[in-house]
Amino acid sequence: MVGAGYAGLAAAVELAAAGIGVDVFEASRTLGGRARAVDHDGVRLDNGAHILVGAYRETLRLMAKVGAGETVVRRHPLRLEFPGRMRLAAPRLPAPLHLAWALLTARGLNLREKFAAIGFMRAQQARGFRLAADMTAAELFAAHGQPERVRRYLWEPLCLAALNTPVAIASAQVFLNVLRDSLAAGRAASDLLLPASDFSSLFPDPAARFVESRGGRILRATRVAGLEKVGAGWTVAGAETHGPYDQLILAVAPYHLPRLLAPHPEFAALIEQIAGLCWQPIVTAYLQYPASVRLPFPMAGLDGGHAQWLFDRGALCGQPGMLAAVISGEGPYQALGHAELAAAIHGEIGRLLPGLPPPRRHWVIEEKRATFACTPGLRRPETATARADVWLAGDYVAGDYPATLEGAVRSGTHAARRVAAALTASRTACGSPRSGGP
Ligand SMILES: Cc1cc2nc3c(=O)[nH]c(=O)nc-3n(C[C@H](O)[C@H](O)[C@H](O)COP(=O)(O)OP(=O)(O)OC[C@H]3O[C@@H](n4cnc5c(N)ncnc54)[C@H](O)[C@@H]3O)c2cc1C
C-alpha cells in the first residue's frame, strides 16, 4: 500500500481484519494525508478544519472497528446558522419529519421560500435523486425555481461544503447523491459530527495501531520513489527496496500518481485521465483570540465576506479562544496574502462578535489542490487499473461521493475487497496457499 491517508488506512484496516499481511508506505511522519494534524509553533492544528456527517457510515464503521468510536466527535442534530440571517435546526424527530420541521421552522426564510425548499426535496425524492443528464448545481436550482435566499443560505453552502466546487460548475448529480444520503435519509444521517480531536487521532493513528497489532507494518517517513515489476510481484523502492508484493494499492493523491506510474507504459491512459482533472483550493485560517472568545454554537456560517464557516475549537477540541475559518473553492480571496486574508476574516468575525479583540496569533493554511473539481459528468478513474495486481484508492476514484473523507474511505475498503478477492482467486488457481499482501 502506498499512502496512509484516509483511503490507504481504510484499505489497510480492511485487509488486516481479513488476516492479509500489509505494508503501508507513507511519505510523511504524520498519518492522515490531507486530513492530518499539523504542528504550528507548538500548537496542534489540522491541515484543514474538517467535519463529518452522520451519512459517513463507512468512516464511522471503521472508526468503531479500530476502537476510535464516536468519542472523538461531537454529534449534533443538523443545524445551519448564518447568525442574524438564517437559522435552521433539525429536531430529534424521525425522518423525514426532522427535515420538514427544520425547513418549516427555519428563521429568516418566508413561507414561500420554505415551501420552495420542501418542494425541491420532494421533487428529487420522487425521481430517486437521479438526473437523466448531469448539469451544474446552479442550473438545477434555477430549474426548480429556488428563491435567492434558499439558494444562498441552504443549497449553495451545502453544495460548496460537500463538493468543494462552486455551484456554477458543480455536478448537480453528485450533490443530489449527497442530499439523498444525508438530508433525505434517516435523521442520524444528517447529524453534524464535529471533531473533538485532531484528524490524525480521529482515525489514522488508531487505524495504524489496529494494523500493526495484526502484524501489518506502517512505514512512516518512507516516500516511495519507484515501483518495479519483478517476476510475479512488485517491488517498492524508496531509500530501501521492499517486496516483492503480490498486490499493490496506490492510495496517493492523484497528482502523486504520474511520478510512480510514468515508467510503466500500460498506465499511460490513466495518467492522461488524471491530467484532465482540475483542482479546487480550501483555505483554513486559525485565529487565536483570548480564551473568553466563544461562538454561540461551535459551527456558524458566515455570509458576505471571504470566510464561509467558522468553528470554535475551544468548544470542540479544548483550545479556548481558537477560531477556525474555512473558505472552500476558488474565489477573490486568492488575490490576498495570508496576513491580509487573516485581517479580513478577523473583520468578518467581528461583525458576528461585536467588541472582538484582535487575534494574538494566526495561521493560514492553504491547500491549492485540496480536492478535484467535481464537475458535471466527470469521468473518474476506476479502482481497477490496466494491471490486475495494481489498484487505486482515494477520494478521486469513481464513486457516488465527492472528494470527502467518506469518499476516500469507501474507495479504500472497496480496493481492499478487490485485493482480497484477487488473492483468493490466485490461491485457488495455484491450488496452494500463498503468503504476502500489498
Ligand atoms: C483543507 C481541507 C478541508 C477538507 N474538509 C473536508 C471536510 O470537512 N469533510 C470531508 O469529508 N472532507 C474534507 N476534505 C477532503 C478530505 O480531506 C479528502 O477527501 C481525504 O482526506 C482524501 O484522502 P485520500 O486518502 O484519498 O488522499 P490523501 O489524504 O491525499 O492521502 C494520500 C497519502 O499518500 C501519501 N503519499 C503520496 N505520495 C507518496 C509516495 N510516493 N510515497 C509514500 N506516500 C505517499 C501522502 O503523504 C498522503 O498521506 C478536506 C480536504 C482539505 C484539503
The ligand as an SDF file (V2000), in Angstrom:
LIG
                    3D

 53 58  0  0  0  0  0  0  0  0999 V2000
   -8.3650   21.7490    3.7950 C   0  0  0  0  0  0  0  0  0  0  0  0
   -9.2760   20.5860    3.5270 C   0  0  0  0  0  0  0  0  0  0  0  0
  -10.5080   20.5230    4.1640 C   0  0  0  0  0  0  0  0  0  0  0  0
  -11.3550   19.4380    3.9220 C   0  0  0  0  0  0  0  0  0  0  0  0
  -12.5460   19.3520    4.5790 N   0  0  0  0  0  0  0  0  0  0  0  0
  -13.2720   18.2160    4.4990 C   0  0  0  0  0  0  0  0  0  0  0  0
  -14.4170   18.0250    5.3340 C   0  0  0  0  0  0  0  0  0  0  0  0
  -14.7940   18.8800    6.1230 O   0  0  0  0  0  0  0  0  0  0  0  0
  -15.0860   16.8390    5.2290 N   0  0  0  0  0  0  0  0  0  0  0  0
  -14.6930   15.8460    4.3780 C   0  0  0  0  0  0  0  0  0  0  0  0
  -15.3190   14.7960    4.3660 O   0  0  0  0  0  0  0  0  0  0  0  0
  -13.6060   16.0110    3.5700 N   0  0  0  0  0  0  0  0  0  0  0  0
  -12.8940   17.1550    3.6100 C   0  0  0  0  0  0  0  0  0  0  0  0
  -11.7780   17.3080    2.8460 N   0  0  0  0  0  0  0  0  0  0  0  0
  -11.4250   16.2590    1.8770 C   0  0  0  0  0  0  0  0  0  0  0  0
  -10.6270   15.1020    2.5430 C   0  0  0  0  0  0  0  0  0  0  0  0
   -9.6110   15.6150    3.3690 O   0  0  0  0  0  0  0  0  0  0  0  0
  -10.0030   14.2450    1.4660 C   0  0  0  0  0  0  0  0  0  0  0  0
  -11.0230   13.8410    0.5780 O   0  0  0  0  0  0  0  0  0  0  0  0
   -9.3320   12.9930    2.0230 C   0  0  0  0  0  0  0  0  0  0  0  0
   -8.5170   13.2980    3.1160 O   0  0  0  0  0  0  0  0  0  0  0  0
   -8.5000   12.3480    0.9110 C   0  0  0  0  0  0  0  0  0  0  0  0
   -7.9010   11.1810    1.4180 O   0  0  0  0  0  0  0  0  0  0  0  0
   -7.0360   10.2450    0.4850 P   0  0  0  0  0  0  0  0  0  0  0  0
   -6.5720    9.1270    1.3520 O   0  0  0  0  0  0  0  0  0  0  0  0
   -7.7840    9.9210   -0.7440 O   0  0  0  0  0  0  0  0  0  0  0  0
   -5.7930   11.1290   -0.0120 O   0  0  0  0  0  0  0  0  0  0  0  0
   -4.6400   11.8690    0.8350 P   0  0  0  0  0  0  0  0  0  0  0  0
   -5.1860   12.3630    2.1010 O   0  0  0  0  0  0  0  0  0  0  0  0
   -4.0410   12.8580   -0.0870 O   0  0  0  0  0  0  0  0  0  0  0  0
   -3.5830   10.7150    1.1690 O   0  0  0  0  0  0  0  0  0  0  0  0
   -2.5510   10.3430    0.3050 C   0  0  0  0  0  0  0  0  0  0  0  0
   -1.3240    9.9630    1.1360 C   0  0  0  0  0  0  0  0  0  0  0  0
   -0.3300    9.4380    0.2630 O   0  0  0  0  0  0  0  0  0  0  0  0
    0.9220    9.8970    0.7180 C   0  0  0  0  0  0  0  0  0  0  0  0
    1.8560    9.8020   -0.4260 N   0  0  0  0  0  0  0  0  0  0  0  0
    1.7980   10.4820   -1.5950 C   0  0  0  0  0  0  0  0  0  0  0  0
    2.8260   10.0960   -2.4000 N   0  0  0  0  0  0  0  0  0  0  0  0
    3.5340    9.1660   -1.7080 C   0  0  0  0  0  0  0  0  0  0  0  0
    4.6920    8.3880   -2.0040 C   0  0  0  0  0  0  0  0  0  0  0  0
    5.3400    8.4960   -3.1780 N   0  0  0  0  0  0  0  0  0  0  0  0
    5.1380    7.5200   -1.0670 N   0  0  0  0  0  0  0  0  0  0  0  0
    4.5020    7.3760    0.1230 C   0  0  0  0  0  0  0  0  0  0  0  0
    3.3990    8.1000    0.4610 N   0  0  0  0  0  0  0  0  0  0  0  0
    2.9180    8.9680   -0.4510 C   0  0  0  0  0  0  0  0  0  0  0  0
    0.6450   11.3260    1.1580 C   0  0  0  0  0  0  0  0  0  0  0  0
    1.6650   11.7890    2.0350 O   0  0  0  0  0  0  0  0  0  0  0  0
   -0.7060   11.1520    1.8500 C   0  0  0  0  0  0  0  0  0  0  0  0
   -0.5490   10.8670    3.2290 O   0  0  0  0  0  0  0  0  0  0  0  0
  -10.9430   18.4100    3.0070 C   0  0  0  0  0  0  0  0  0  0  0  0
   -9.7140   18.4990    2.3590 C   0  0  0  0  0  0  0  0  0  0  0  0
   -8.8870   19.5550    2.6230 C   0  0  0  0  0  0  0  0  0  0  0  0
   -7.5440   19.6180    1.9230 C   0  0  0  0  0  0  0  0  0  0  0  0
  1  2  1  0
  2  3  1  0
  2 52  2  0
  3  4  2  0
  4  5  1  0
  4 50  1  0
  5  6  2  0
  6  7  1  0
  6 13  1  0
  7  8  2  0
  7  9  1  0
  9 10  1  0
 10 11  2  0
 10 12  1  0
 12 13  2  0
 13 14  1  0
 14 15  1  0
 14 50  1  0
 15 16  1  0
 16 17  1  0
 16 18  1  0
 18 19  1  0
 18 20  1  0
 20 21  1  0
 20 22  1  0
 22 23  1  0
 23 24  1  0
 24 25  2  0
 24 26  1  0
 24 27  1  0
 27 28  1  0
 28 29  2  0
 28 30  1  0
 28 31  1  0
 31 32  1  0
 32 33  1  0
 33 34  1  0
 33 48  1  0
 34 35  1  0
 35 36  1  0
 35 46  1  0
 36 37  1  0
 36 45  1  0
 37 38  2  0
 38 39  1  0
 39 40  1  0
 39 45  2  0
 40 41  1  0
 40 42  2  0
 42 43  1  0
 43 44  2  0
 44 45  1  0
 46 47  1  0
 46 48  1  0
 48 49  1  0
 50 51  2  0
 51 52  1  0
 52 53  1  0
M  END
$$$$
